[in-house]
Amino acid sequence: MKLGTTLAATAALSLLACSIAMAADGKTYKVGAAVYGLKGQFMQNWVRELKEHPAVKDGTVQLTVFDGNYDALTQNNQIENMVTQRYDAILFVPIDTKAGVGTVKAAMSNDVVVIASNTKVADASVPYVGNDDVEGGRLQAQAMVDKLNGKGNVVIIQGPIGQSAQIDREKGELEVLGKHPDIKIIEKKTANWDRAQALALTEDWLNAHPKGINGVIAQNDDMALGAVQALKSHGLTSKDVPVTSIDGMPDAIQAAKKDEVTTFLQDAQAQSQGALDVALRALAGKDYKPQSVIWERYAKEVKWGDGTAKNYILPWVPVTNANADALYKQVSGGK
């Protein structure tokens, strides 16, 4: 072997050994993401974006995602197991805002960092990264008021009863609708964030109120799209019965471009990656710098500060013809 080749090989081995030593010396963190369920587009997107966080991709964070299967007891058991298995941090998206409070307190008392994302925990000591769902409810209700010119019969398709998103979105909806006495709520029932359940529910309502429903307020996009399917099967369009929702998921953005729904984006990347940045700040200390691009995207609305705030409230983004293509690319992973 030539001397130059030997020196190059030696240098490469030395660099590799140095790299391995640095990786061995670097702190890694075991993080669990306890999400309420993975059937819907939004949480699928939330998880996909979390896995793209720089700290996950470079191995600093060893991430495990737990599917709560839309059950509070399952989520509590998963959190208890993470505590037993000595996870460093938990990103929690609860199905029930109150049911996980005791389990979360127990985790925090065992020095496990817990950050709520997308959905709040009914405990002010748990930091939250997500949107203001009361404001989201106001936005979609006002959009309906505008479409109906302040008069008509509406139905509300609720999220899972007891989840903070369902509670807060409904609070905002009722606040706005209460100012318009000529708009009547004639039906209200949960479809558990599920498109198929919303389709069946809307079918039932259309049969019970032929020509009596003037608008559908769905508390998430999946349910709104189920409602749209049901309306189409009855020969109705958005001009006949407008549908408003929130989430800004890919399918809903495409539907919005066709004027089938009115929706408002909540940024899944900002919620999941933002929550991980806040967790890493708690674990690594004051020298930690946030790594997600979302802090630049929302620099005017959301301030990192020193990374120790209790609430990081993200803005809702109305989906319009002007921004629909850009938002679709953003939420579909650039596809």
Disulfide bonds with the S-S distance in Angstrom:
none
